[in-house]
Amino acid sequence: MNINPHVLYIIIGAMIVTAIPRIIPFVVLQRLALPKPVLQWLSYIPICIFTALVMENLLVRTETSVTFNGQVLMAVFPTLVTALWSKNLLATVVVGIVSMAVVRLLWMG
């Protein structure tokens, strides 16, 4: 298998450019003690990202209005119950994935 050196340089450069902004914050923040309000604010980021991902798929925009996606809505209920009951992000994600798989299996079959 031949690889063009220019393509290889582009791949390595993209890898470095992608890795630097992800590594630098971890290296810098390991040496700093963040104030408690900042830590509390940072604790909400996974919930916000999770909500944004769910809402993007839950709401469907039509020409005149916004409606709910029925398949996603059926998977949201057991996921929401799991999230409220367990307060565990991993359990919530697993239940959401399984619920969506079951809904799609039943919807398609």
N, C-alpha and C positions, 0 to 999 in steps of 0.2 A: 504494500500500500504506500503510495507516494503522497506526501503532504507538501504542498507548496510552502516554502519558508515564510512568505508574506502572510499567508493565512495563519500559520503557526504563531507568528509574532502578534497578529491581531488577536488571536485567542488568548495568548499569554497576557497581552496588554489589557484586554477586557477583564480577565481574571483579577489582575492587580487592581484595576480601577474599581471593580466591584467589591473586592475584599477590604480595601483601605477604609472606606466609610463605615464598614461594619465592625472592623477590629478596633479602630481608634477610640470610639466611645467606650468600649469595654475596658481598654487599657487605662484610659483617663479616669473613668468612674471607679475603678478598683482602688485607686489611691485617695479618693475623696470620700468624705463623710457627708452625705446629703442631708439637708434639714428634713425634719419629719413631715412638714407639709408637702415637700417635693416628693418624698417617698409615697405619701398617700395619693398624690396626684398620679404618679407613675403606676400605682396599683390598678387604676381604672382603665389603663390603655388596653389590656387584653379584652376586657368587657366591651369597650367601644369598638374595637376591631371586629370582634365576634358579632356584635349587633349590626354593624355596617354590612358585613358579609351576608347575614341572614336577611336583612331588610332589602338588600339589592335583589335577592332572588324571590322574596315574598311578594313584593309589589310589582305589578305589571302595568305599564302605561299604555293606554289605548289612545285613540285619536282624540277622544273627548274627556276621558277621566282616568283615574288610577284605580285598579282593582287588585284583588288578591289572587295569587297563583294557588289554585286548589290543592295541587299535589304538595307544594311546600307547606301550605297551611296545615294539612293533615300531619305532616312530619314535625311541625313546630310544637304542637300540643304536648306529645310525650317528651320532647326535648326540653320544653319550658318547665314541665313538672319535675323532670330530673334535675334541672338547674336549680330550681327553687328548693327542692327537697334535699339534694346532696351538697349543693354549693361547691361542686367539684367540676372544674373545667374539663378534665379528661373524660369523666363519666358523661358529661353533657355532650361532648363532641362525639363520643362513641354511640350514645343513644340517638343522636341526630343522624349520624351516618347510617346506622341500622334502620332507623325509621324511614329515612328517605329511600333506602334500598328496598324495603318492604313495600312502600307505597308505589314505587316505580314498577316493582315486580307484579303487584296486584293490578296496577293501572294498565300495564302493557299486556298482561296475560289475560 
